[in-house]
């Protein structure tokens, strides 16, 4: 029996790789001779590189960059073994995970460090860059990124703008005469798990801004700043930043990458599943186990469990989901190839205790699921 284990991480608890290890441990107690293939997964947000590194050969490259608030910090990206593909996780550069709510100042938060990492990868000779853009602390539509790559964002008096969303209110002209010329020869792919556009009630600022520190009374102004940037992009570059599906991802970075790097925005699960070879493992499997910290109706919108479920469905392979918690609206995932869903919680408990006991609970739940499968032929 071949069992493929392809979970996402349990946020703030376990990485995808550790989740897979504990699921295998529980199943091995019941099926010790089964063939187990662990394929840690992610959907394009934080943790994507950690999941990919478990399956892809290459090296981690470290460098000093500017973080979301223009402070110096060390960050890293992944260079595949052939030296031609760079994998960049935005959360490691300007991620919200590096800040506390009190430290968040979205008016000056910048993607400048993203441009620095792209530049480093280009000068190492890559021709393909994949960016995972979930989890950013920024709302500047990639303005900082293009500034780091040589673009000049100019005010009416010809002075260069400072970094951050608020500065975009004064933008009058975009000068690309010093923009990194190698960009035109690089294939950019963006792993994006949302389809929000840049502006409006469902755009970058209104949907994602509050978690980055944008106050209710600032929402309209920040949206106008991005609108001003989009107008100048149309005026100087002849490109429409407003109609890009996924353009609102990562504070508008999706739109910036599309406009300035001609990036293709794709579903994050699709990109990662291709990189780690998930399809090849699933197509001859007898069973697939997946999961994430919480499985609910949102899991049906491009998250890992349903991505795995839909892929396995193509080969008529059953999929079981194991989650930290399961909501009442979980039925949505059963329409996307997931056969059954289980929570690891053995009883009601406080969140702190759930975190502390998650490894043990996951192993025990996996063992019990395996016992059910083992006993199924006895049911008449």
N, C-alpha and C positions, 0 to 999 in steps of 0.2 A: 504494500500500500504506500502510495506517494502522497505526502501531506505538505502542501505549500503554506507557509505562515507569512502573511503579508500585512502587518498592521501599521497604523500611524503611531506616533508617540502618544502617551498620556500626558497632556500638558501639565507642567509643574510637578510631575511625578516620575515618569520613566521615558527614556528615549525609545524610538521605534525598535532599535536593535535589542534593547533590554526587554521590551514587551515580547518580542519574538522568542527570546531565549527562555523566558518563564513559561510561555505557552508550550514550547517544545518540552520543557522539563516536566510539566504536568501530563502531557500526552504520552511521554516515554514510559511513564510508570504503568501505563495500560497497554501501549503498543510499542514495546522496546525494539522490535525488529523493523518497524516502518522506516521508510526513507523520508527524511525531513529536509525541506529546502526553505531556509529563512531568507525572506526578501523584504527588509525594512522599507517602509514607504513614507511618503509625505505628499502634500498637495500644493507645494510651492511657497509655503510660509516658513516661519522659523523652524529649524530642525531639518530642513530639506537636505542640506549638505551632509549632515551626520548620517542620514538615511542612505544617501547615495554612496558615500565613502565605503559603506559596508559591502558594496557590490561592484564598484568601479575602481579600476587601477589608476593610480596617479599620485600626485604629491600636493600637500598643502603649502601654499605660498603666503608668507606673512609680510606685512609692510606697515609703515606708519601712515595714517591718513587723518583727515578731519572727520570727527563724528558729527552727529546731527546738530550739535551746538557749536561747531567749529573748534572744538578742543582736540588736541592731538591724542590719538589712541592707536593701539596696534589692532589690526584686523587681518583677516585671512580669506583666501579664496582657494578653489581647487583647480589644479591643472591636470587634465587627463594625461595618461602615460605617453601618448603620441605628441604631446606638446602643442596640439592644434586647437583644442577645445578648453575654454575656461568656464568654470561653473561658479557663479557669484550669488551669494545669499545676502540680500539687502539688510536683513535683520542683524547680520554680523557687523554691518558698517554704520548704519544710522537707525538701528532698531529701537523700538519703544521699550524693549526688554532691558535696555541699559539705563533706563531712567525711572525715577519714582514720580508719582503724580505731581508732587511739589516742584520737581525740576523741569517740568515740561513747559516750553515757551514756543508754541507753534509758529508765532510770527517770524521767528528767526531760524527755525529748524531748516536744515539744508541737506540736499543730496550731493553736496560737493564731494564727499568721500567716495561716492559711487563712481563719479567721473575719474577720480584718482586711481581706483582699482581697475577700471576699464582701460585706462591709459597704461598701467603697468602690464596688464595682460597683452595689450597690443604690441608693446615693445619687446615682449617675449616671443612674438611671432605667431600668435594664435590667428586663426581665420574664422572661428566660430565661438560666440559667447552666449551662454545661457544664463539668464538672470531669474532668480526666484525672489519676487518682490513683496511678499507678505510681511507684515509686522513692522512697517516703517513708523518713525516718529515724525515724519515730514508731511508738508502740505504745499510744496513749492512747484509741483508739476514738472519736476526734473530740471528746474532752472539752475540749481547749484551744480548738478551733474554736467550740464553743457558749459557752464562757466569754467569748471575744472578742465574741460576738454578744449578750451581755447575760445569759446564763443564770448562775445562782448554784448552784454545786455545794458543798453544805454538809456539814460534819462534825457529829458528835453535839452538840457544844457550840455549833453555829450559826455557826461560823467558816467562811469560804470556804476551799476547798482550794487549795493551790498547784498549779501545772501539772505534768503528767507522769503516767505510768501508775502509779507507786508511790503517789501521793497518793490514788488511787481506792480503795485498801484501806480508807480511813476515811470514804467517802461514806455519808451517811445520808438526804439529801434533795436534790431538784432543784427549784429555784425559778425558774419561767419568767416571773415577773411583769414582768421588765425585758427579756425576750428580744425581739429585733428583730421588730416586728409585721409588717413588709413581707415577711418570709420566707414567710408564708402565701400571698402572691400571686405568688410566683416559681415558675416551672417549672424544676426542677432535674433535670439528667441527669448520670449518672456513668458515665464510660468505665472499665470494669473488665474486666481480662483473666483473672481467676481466679474460681472459684466457691466458694472456701473460706468456711466460716462462722466466726463470731467465736471460739468456744472449742474446746478439745480438741486431740487429736493432729494434726488437720488444720486447726487454726484459726490465727488471726493470730499468736499468740506462738510456738507450736511450729514452724510452717513458716517464717515470715518473720523472727522475732525474732533468731535467731542472726546473720544478716547485718547486723543493726542494732546488734549488740553485746550482746545478751542471752546471758549465760553459761549453760551447761547447768544449773547449780545454781539459777539464777534462773527457769527456765521455769515451773515449777509456781506460784511466787508471782505472777509477772506474769499468768498465766492466771487466778488467783484474783482479782486486782485487776480484771480485765475482767469476771469473773463477778459481782463485787460491784456494778459499775457497771450491768450488765444487770439485776440484781435490783432495784436502785433505779429504773431506768427502768420496769420492769414495775409496781413498787409505786406510783410517783407519776404515771406517764404512761399506764399501761395498755397499753404496747406491748411486743412480743416482739422483742428484739434478737438472739435466739439462733438463729432459724431462717431468717435472711435469707441467701439464696445470694449470695455475694460480700461478705457482711458482714465477713469477715476481711481483706479487701483493705486495703492501706496501713495496717497495724497496727490494723485495726478501724474505720478512717475510713468504709469503706463502710457499716457498720452505723450509725455516728453520723449520716451524711448521710441515710440512709433514715429513721431515727427522728425526727430533729429538723427535717429539711427536706423530708420526704416525697419524697425523691429517687428517681428510677427508675434502677436499676442495669442497664446494658446492656453488651453486648460492645463493647470499645473500637474494634475494627476497623469494626464496623457504624456507629458514630457518626461516625467520621472519614471513612469512605467516603461517607457522606451529605453531610457538610459540604463535601467537596472535589469532589463530583459525579462520583465514579469510575464509577458505573454508566452514566451518559450517554456517557462516553468509551469504555467497553469494548464496549458493545452493537453498535457498527458497526466494531470494530477487526478487523484481519486477524491481529494477533499482540500478545500482552501479555508484557512482561518484568517480572519482580518479583525480590525477593531480600531477604536480611538477612545479618547477620554470620556466622551459622551456621544451616544448614538441617539439621534432624534430626527425630526423632519428636515433639519438643515443638512444632515448627512446626505440627503438625496440631491443636494445642489452642488455636485462636483467634489464632494469629500471622498476620502480614501475608501471607506467601507463600500460605498455604492460604485465607485470606480472599479474596485476589485470585483464586486458582484456582477456588474455588467460585462466585464471582460470574461469572467468564468462562465457566465450564462451562454456565451458564444460556443463553449465546448461542453455544455451540459454538466458542468462540475458544480456540486453543491458548495455553498459558502456559509460559514458560521461566523457571526460577529460577536466579539467579546469586548465589553466596554466597562469603564469605571462606573458609569451610570447610564440608565436607559429611560427615555421619557415616554409619556403616554401617547405621543404622536409618532411612535416609531414605525407604525404600519407603512409609512411612505417608503421605507427601505426595502420592504418585501416586493415591491414592484420593480426593483432594480437588481435582481439577481441574488439578494441575500435571503437565505433559507430560514435562518433563525438567529435570534439575538439574545445574549445573556449579559447580565451585570455581574461584576466580580464581588459585589457587596453581599456578605452573608447575612447581614442584619442592618437595621438603621444605625447610623453612627455619625459623629461629627466629621467635618471635612478633614481636620488635622489627623484624626485617627485613620480615615480612609487613605490618606497619603502614606502614613506610617506603615500600614498593613497591606499596601497595594500589591507588593510582590508576592507575598504569601497567598493573598486572596486570589490573585490571578492564576497562580500555579494550581491552587485547589479547584478553582472553577474549571480550568482546562482539564484537570484529571476527571472531574465529574462528568464533563461533556464527553470525554473519551469513554467513560464507563457506560454512558447511555448508548453511544454508538456501538460499543461492544455487545451490549445486551439486546439491541434492536432485533436481531434475527430470532430471539426467543419470544418476541411479542406475537400473539396469534389473534 
